[in-house]
Amino acid sequence: MRNLIAGIVVGMVIGIVVGTTVVAPRLKLPVQTAAERMASTNASPRARGAPRKAFVTDTPTPKLAPAQHSSGSPRPSVSSDEQDRTRWRMASAYASTLAEMGSLAKRVEADIWKASDGRFRIEFFEPGTLVDTEKAFDAVRSGAIEAAFAAPSIWADRNPALHLFSAIPFGPPIQEYLAWTHAKGVVIMRDIYKKLGVRGMACGLLAPEGSGWFRKPVKSLDQLRAQRIGMTGLGAEVLQQLGIEVLPVAEGDAFVALERGLIDAVEAAQPSIDLQLGLHRMARHYYFPGWHQPATLLNLIINQNAWDKLGPAAQRQLQSVCGDNIRRGLAESEAAQFEALKTLTAEGVSIETWSPEILAALRVAWAEVVRTKQKKSRDFDRAWKSLKLFREEYGIWREIGQPANRP
């Protein structure tokens, strides 16, 4: 009996020792083997959301045996580094090969990758490959995709005030426009986008546009009214106010529309882009000034939930990338236009200017378009009044603070 009791006591002591030295630690997270540590820190770049081949390093990834479940089946290993990475899809309204407009969209993809040290990827998709441009807004709002890049006038059917954050007929020149959109207009723009269920920010800027390619010179208002013109945005509404037949033609479709005789004249963009589109081969008379778009803003719209999930650092990185995109767009598009005009004139293009009579009629028609939109949209009215007051005050500053632009 004494031996039995001694055996029980010894067994309990051994059980306690084994429990404290062997069993208890197992109740915590298991210690990784060296192979498991390597697997978690050397996950493939594609699995971590890295860019395609051009961005992948040449260092080979070790081939390691996968960790095993107790059942013997492979157990996926997801590192904290992989979980911290963000990947978005961005639908662009402009082809990557389109000078300035498309290149600005592509720059968002490249620059956010660099700024975030590879932790934030916004993958660029060509027009129509991810979603139709007209449907991109709804796709972003619903979360089907995370972002879209375009001039906001494309989506102005949802709120007419978006026109004023894209391009404004007889509006402010680039410096003044940029000052308003960043100092005063930005609050209104964010409110409008918030009502529509997305986050939006300015993310590109373009030089003034030409106001149209015509097959024949236009010397009078009656001759202008006789044209079928391809144009979009507020400029198209101004022409319609004058009784002109207008067809909505996107930049990429302008050449084909002229070639097929669907229109007599077309407006696309600034000289450098129009040259790339080859519009001078279809029409030889290029009119200025670009009364309908003295400056053009491009926007990045973002799914609100996707934006909220970003940390403050990533949000700031994206804002900085868009700010730099505006600077680059301004500098590059302004610098490119003279060379484009030289090439166009060398190829036989006639640079024309509108008569005072036609410009006056366009201004009157624009004023009527503004009055109509103010009555129909509170947001348009609010944005227009803000812009009008800003221009009045800025005009005083410009008069006393800036020297006359003379050599």
N, C-alpha and C positions, 0 to 999 in steps of 0.2 A: 504493500500500500504506500509505504514511504517512497519507494522508487517511482511509483506511478505519479505521485504528487510532484516529485522533483522533475520528472519528465515534462509534466504539464507546464511548470514554471519556466523551465529552460526553453520550451517551445514558444511560450508567450514572449519571452525576452527576445528570441531570435526573430519572431514575427514583427515585433516593434522596430527592431533595428532594420530589418529589410524594408518595412513600410516607410520608415523615415529616410532611408538612404537610396531606395530604388523606386518605390511606388510613387511617393509624393512628388518628386520632380516631374514624373510623367503626367501628372495632372495639369502641369503648365504647358505652354507651347513647346512642341518638340524642337530639339536643337537641330539646325540644318546641317547636312553633310556639306563637305567642300563642293561636291558636284552640284548640290541644290543651290548653294549660294551663287555659283557661277551661272546657273541657269536663270536665276532671278535677275541678275545684273547684266546679262548679255542676251536678253530677248531680242529677236530680230527687229531691225529698224522699222520694217513695214508694220509689224505688230504694234509698235509703239506710236504709230501714226506719223512716221517720218515721211518725207516726200518720196517721189518715185526715184528711179535709178540715179538720176543726175545728182541727187542730194545724198545718196548712200555712200558711206565710206568704203574704202577698198579693203579694210581689215576684215578677214574672214571670221565668222561666228563659230565658236567651237561646237561640235556636235556632241550633245550630252544625252545620256539616257534619261528619260522623263522620270520624275518622282512617281512613286506607286502608292495607290490606295491599299488599305489592308486587304482588299479583295483581289489585288494584283493588277487592276486596270490603271492606265496612266492618269495622273492628277495634274491638271493645268496649274502652272505657277504664274501668278500675276504680281509683278513687282509694284511697289508704291510709286516708282518712277513712271511706270507705264500708266498707272491710274491718274497721275497728275497731268497728263498730256491731253490737249483739246484738239479735236478735228472738226472743222466746219466745211460745209459745201456752199459755194457762192455761184449763183447764176448771173452771168454777165449779159447785158443787152448788146454788147459790142464784141465783135470778133477780136481775138488776140492780135491778129495781123493788122488791124485798123490803127493807123497812126494816132497817137495821143489818146484817143478815147479808149481803144482796146488796151493800149500799153499801160494806161493808168490803172485799169482793172487788174491786169497781170502783176503790176507792181505791188498791189495789196497782198497778193499771194506770196510773193518773194520776200517782201520787207517784214511782214509779221513773223515769218519763219525765222528770219535773222534776228529780229528784235527780241524774240522770246527764247532764243537759243534752242530752237527746235521744239519747244514745248507747245506752241500754238500754230496750228496749220489751218489755213483757209484755202481750200482747193478751188481753183478757177475752173468753171465750166463754160464752154462756148455757147453762144445763143442757141436755144432750142434743144440742146443735148440733155439738159437736166430737167427743164420745164420750159414751156413757152414763155416768152418775155412778158406777154400780157397777163399770164397767170402766175408770174413769179411773186407778186405781192401777196396773193392769197396763200401761196406755198410757204412763204416766210412766216406769215401771221399764224398759220396752222401748225408750224413746226415741221412740215414735211422737208424743208431745207432750212438752213440757218441764216442765210444772207443772200442779198441780191445787189447788183451794182448797175446804176442807170441814172439818167437825168430824171428827176421826180415828175416832170411833166407827163411821162409815160403813164403814170398812175393818177393823173389829176382828175379822172372821172370819179374817183372816190372822194376827193376834196379839191375844189378848184384853186384853193390857196397854194397848193403845191406848185402851181405854175410860177408863183413869185419866188420860189426857191430853186428855180431851174434857169429861166431866162425871161427878161422883161422888155417888151418893145419900148423903144425910146427911153430905156431905163438907164441906170447909173453905169458909168464905165467901171472897169474891173476893180480898181482900188477902192472906189466908193461902195460898190456892191459888196465886196468882201468885208469892208468895215461894218456895213449894216448887218449882214448875215451873222457875223460873229459877236457884235456888240449888242444889238437890239433884236434882230430877227431870230436869233437862235432859240430864244425862249418860246416864241410863237411856233417855230418849226417843230420843236420837241413836243409841244402841246398837241399839234395837229397829228403828228405821228402816234402819240400816245392814245389819242381818240381812235385811231385806226388800228391799234393793237400791236404796233411794232416800235422798235427803237430806230431812229434815223440820225445820220450825221453827214455833213458835207465831207466829201472824200475825193474831190478833183475839181479842177478849174480849167476852162478853155478860153482861148483868145476870141475876139469878135469874129463873127461869121460873115461870109459874103451873103448877099440877100437874094441871090438867084442866078441861074444860068438860063439864058434865053436864046432861041434860035435866030431871032431878029431883034434889032434895036427897038426899045420901047420909049417913044418920045412924048406920049400924052397919056392921060388917065383913061381915055377911051381905048387906046391900044392895050393898056394893062388889063382893062376889064374883058378884053377879047381873048385873054390867055386862059388855058387850063394849067393850073400851077400845082406842082407837088410840094406840099409843106405841112408841117404839124405844129402843135403848140399854140400859143397865143397869137403868133404871127398869122397862122392860118385863119383864126377867128377874125382878125383885122381885115384880111383880104375878103373874107366872106361878107363882112359888114359892108364892103364896097360893091358887093354883087358879083364877085369873081368866083368862078368855079374852082374849087380846091379839092384835091385828092390827097389823103394821108399817105405819104410815101416815106418809108424809113430810109436812112442813109444808104444802107447796103442794097436797096432796091432802086435807087435813083437812076442808075445807068440803064437798067433793063426797062424801066418805065419810059424813059426818053427814047430808047432804041425801038421799042414797040409802038411808039406813037400814042401812048395812053395819055401823055401830057405834052404841053408845048414848052414848059419851063419847069425848073425844079430848084429847090433850095436844099442843101445838104449840111455843109459845115464850113469850116474855114479853109483857106486856099490849100494848105498842105494836105488836108484830108480829101478835098475835092480833086486835087491832082492825082492822088492815089486811086480814087474811084474812077478816074478817066472821064469825068463829065465833060471836059473840054473837047473830047472827040465827038460828042453828040450836040453840043451847043457852044457857040463861040463868043457870046456876049455875056460878060460876067459883071454883075451890078453891085455897087457899093453906095453908101455904107450899109452894113448889116443892121438896119433899123430894128429888126425883130429880135436880135440876140447880140447886143453889145458885149455881153459876157455870159458864160454858161457854167453853171454849177452842176457837178455830178454828186450823187448821194449813194451812201451805203446804208441799206435798210437791214435790220437785224431782228430775228425772233426775240421777243422780250424775255422769255424764259432762258434762252441761250445766253443772252446778255447778263441776266441776273446771276447765272451760275459761274460766270467769270469772276475771278478774284480782282481786287482793286488794281493789282499790278498789270494783269492781262488787259483790263479795260483801258488803262492808261496807255499801254503799248499800242492798242488798236487806235486810240484817239491820236497818238503821236504819228502813227503810220499815215493816217488820213490827212493830218496836218501837213506832213511832208509831201504827200501826194498833191495837195493843193499848191504848195510852193513849186514843186517840179512841173506840174501842169502849166502853171502861170509862166514860168521861165521858158520852158521848152516850146510851148505853143506860140508864145509871142516871138521868140527868136526864129522860129521856122518859117514865118509867113513871107518875109521878103524874098527869100530864096525860092519859095514856091511860086510867088508872083513872077519872078524873073524867068523861071522855067515855063510858066504858062504863056507869058507874052512872047517868049522865043518860039513857042509852038503855034503862034498865030491867034492867041486869045486877045480880044479887045476888052480892056478894063473900062467900064462905064460907070457913070454916076447918075443918080436919080435927079430929075428936074425938081425945082422948088415946088411946082404945082403938085406933083405926085407925092412928095414928102409931106406937104401940108395936108393933103387928103388922107394920107395914112395916119397922121397924127389925130385928125378929127375922128376917124373911125376907131382908133385905139381908145380915145377918151370915152366913146360910147360903149365899147366893150367893157371898160372898167366900171362904168356906172351900172351896167346890167349885172355884172358879177357881184358888185357890192350889195345890190339888192337881194340877190339870191343866196349869198353865202356870208355868214357872219365872220367866218375865219378869213375869207378873202378881204372883207372890209377892214378887219382888225390889222391884218398884215399890210394892206395898202396904206392905211392911215399912218402906221408906224414908219413905213418907208418914205412916205411923202414928208412927214415931219423931219425925219433924219436928213433927207436931202436938202430941205430948207436950211437947217442948222449947219450942215456940212458945207453948203454953198458959201456961207459967211466965212467959215474957217478957210476954205480953199481960196477965197478972194484975198484974205489978208495974210495967209500963212504960206501960200505956194507961189513961187515966182512964175511969171508968164513963160510958157514953153517956147522960148525963142533961143536960138543959138547965141 
